[in-house]
Amino acid sequence: MLCEISSTMKKLHVILHAV
């Protein structure tokens, strides 16, 4: 579960930076 959350957070971080 923690791994999944970390992956999601990383994706969100990348998306936020891309915008």
PDB file of N, CA, C and O in Angstrom:
ATOM      1  N   MET A   1       0.847  -1.198   0.000  1.00  0.00           N
ATOM      2  CA  MET A   1       0.000   0.000   0.000  1.00  0.00           C
ATOM      3  C   MET A   1       0.886   1.253   0.000  1.00  0.00           C
ATOM      4  O   MET A   1       0.663   2.181  -0.778  1.00  0.00           O
ATOM      5  N   LEU A   2       1.868   1.266   0.861  1.00  0.00           N
ATOM      6  CA  LEU A   2       2.760   2.426   0.923  1.00  0.00           C
ATOM      7  C   LEU A   2       3.443   2.654  -0.415  1.00  0.00           C
ATOM      8  O   LEU A   2       3.594   3.787  -0.871  1.00  0.00           O
ATOM      9  N   CYS A   3       3.850   1.555  -1.033  1.00  0.00           N
ATOM     10  CA  CYS A   3       4.540   1.664  -2.332  1.00  0.00           C
ATOM     11  C   CYS A   3       3.593   2.284  -3.357  1.00  0.00           C
ATOM     12  O   CYS A   3       3.992   3.127  -4.160  1.00  0.00           O
ATOM     13  N   GLU A   4       2.341   1.855  -3.317  1.00  0.00           N
ATOM     14  CA  GLU A   4       1.364   2.368  -4.281  1.00  0.00           C
ATOM     15  C   GLU A   4       1.157   3.864  -4.062  1.00  0.00           C
ATOM     16  O   GLU A   4       1.103   4.635  -5.020  1.00  0.00           O
ATOM     17  N   ILE A   5       1.042   4.267  -2.817  1.00  0.00           N
ATOM     18  CA  ILE A   5       0.835   5.683  -2.495  1.00  0.00           C
ATOM     19  C   ILE A   5       2.037   6.499  -2.967  1.00  0.00           C
ATOM     20  O   ILE A   5       1.881   7.577  -3.542  1.00  0.00           O
ATOM     21  N   SER A   6       3.227   5.979  -2.720  1.00  0.00           N
ATOM     22  CA  SER A   6       4.451   6.685  -3.122  1.00  0.00           C
ATOM     23  C   SER A   6       4.469   6.871  -4.636  1.00  0.00           C
ATOM     24  O   SER A   6       4.844   7.929  -5.142  1.00  0.00           O
ATOM     25  N   SER A   7       4.059   5.829  -5.345  1.00  0.00           N
ATOM     26  CA  SER A   7       4.060   5.899  -6.813  1.00  0.00           C
ATOM     27  C   SER A   7       3.048   6.948  -7.282  1.00  0.00           C
ATOM     28  O   SER A   7       3.326   7.728  -8.192  1.00  0.00           O
ATOM     29  N   THR A   8       1.893   6.956  -6.661  1.00  0.00           N
ATOM     30  CA  THR A   8       0.859   7.925  -7.032  1.00  0.00           C
ATOM     31  C   THR A   8       1.334   9.339  -6.744  1.00  0.00           C
ATOM     32  O   THR A   8       1.127  10.244  -7.553  1.00  0.00           O
ATOM     33  N   MET A   9       1.973   9.533  -5.590  1.00  0.00           N
ATOM     34  CA  MET A   9       2.462  10.858  -5.220  1.00  0.00           C
ATOM     35  C   MET A   9       3.505  11.328  -6.217  1.00  0.00           C
ATOM     36  O   MET A   9       3.522  12.494  -6.609  1.00  0.00           O
ATOM     37  N   LYS A  10       4.370  10.416  -6.622  1.00  0.00           N
ATOM     38  CA  LYS A  10       5.419  10.774  -7.594  1.00  0.00           C
ATOM     39  C   LYS A  10       4.782  11.190  -8.906  1.00  0.00           C
ATOM     40  O   LYS A  10       5.214  12.152  -9.542  1.00  0.00           O
ATOM     41  N   LYS A  11       3.754  10.461  -9.306  1.00  0.00           N
ATOM     42  CA  LYS A  11       3.061  10.787 -10.566  1.00  0.00           C
ATOM     43  C   LYS A  11       2.439  12.166 -10.457  1.00  0.00           C
ATOM     44  O   LYS A  11       2.552  12.981 -11.373  1.00  0.00           O
ATOM     45  N   LEU A  12       1.780  12.428  -9.331  1.00  0.00           N
ATOM     46  CA  LEU A  12       1.141  13.731  -9.127  1.00  0.00           C
ATOM     47  C   LEU A  12       2.178  14.832  -9.152  1.00  0.00           C
ATOM     48  O   LEU A  12       1.952  15.895  -9.730  1.00  0.00           O
ATOM     49  N   HIS A  13       3.316  14.580  -8.526  1.00  0.00           N
ATOM     50  CA  HIS A  13       4.390  15.574  -8.473  1.00  0.00           C
ATOM     51  C   HIS A  13       4.873  15.903  -9.883  1.00  0.00           C
ATOM     52  O   HIS A  13       5.066  17.067 -10.233  1.00  0.00           O
ATOM     53  N   VAL A  14       5.064  14.862 -10.679  1.00  0.00           N
ATOM     54  CA  VAL A  14       5.539  15.056 -12.057  1.00  0.00           C
ATOM     55  C   VAL A  14       4.507  15.830 -12.862  1.00  0.00           C
ATOM     56  O   VAL A  14       4.854  16.740 -13.615  1.00  0.00           O
ATOM     57  N   ILE A  15       3.237  15.469 -12.702  1.00  0.00           N
ATOM     58  CA  ILE A  15       2.169  16.145 -13.441  1.00  0.00           C
ATOM     59  C   ILE A  15       2.112  17.619 -13.033  1.00  0.00           C
ATOM     60  O   ILE A  15       1.995  18.506 -13.879  1.00  0.00           O
ATOM     61  N   LEU A  16       2.197  17.862 -11.726  1.00  0.00           N
ATOM     62  CA  LEU A  16       2.136  19.250 -11.238  1.00  0.00           C
ATOM     63  C   LEU A  16       3.282  20.070 -11.802  1.00  0.00           C
ATOM     64  O   LEU A  16       3.102  21.233 -12.162  1.00  0.00           O
ATOM     65  N   HIS A  17       4.449  19.471 -11.879  1.00  0.00           N
ATOM     66  CA  HIS A  17       5.613  20.191 -12.396  1.00  0.00           C
ATOM     67  C   HIS A  17       5.521  20.380 -13.908  1.00  0.00           C
ATOM     68  O   HIS A  17       6.040  21.353 -14.455  1.00  0.00           O
ATOM     69  N   ALA A  18       4.854  19.438 -14.574  1.00  0.00           N
ATOM     70  CA  ALA A  18       4.739  19.514 -16.028  1.00  0.00           C
ATOM     71  C   ALA A  18       3.774  20.641 -16.421  1.00  0.00           C
ATOM     72  O   ALA A  18       3.937  21.284 -17.458  1.00  0.00           O
ATOM     73  N   VAL A  19       2.778  20.859 -15.578  1.00  0.00           N
ATOM     74  CA  VAL A  19       1.772  21.886 -15.901  1.00  0.00           C
ATOM     75  C   VAL A  19       2.402  23.270 -15.826  1.00  0.00           C
ATOM     76  O   VAL A  19       1.725  24.270 -16.063  1.00  0.00           O
TER      77      VAL A  19
END
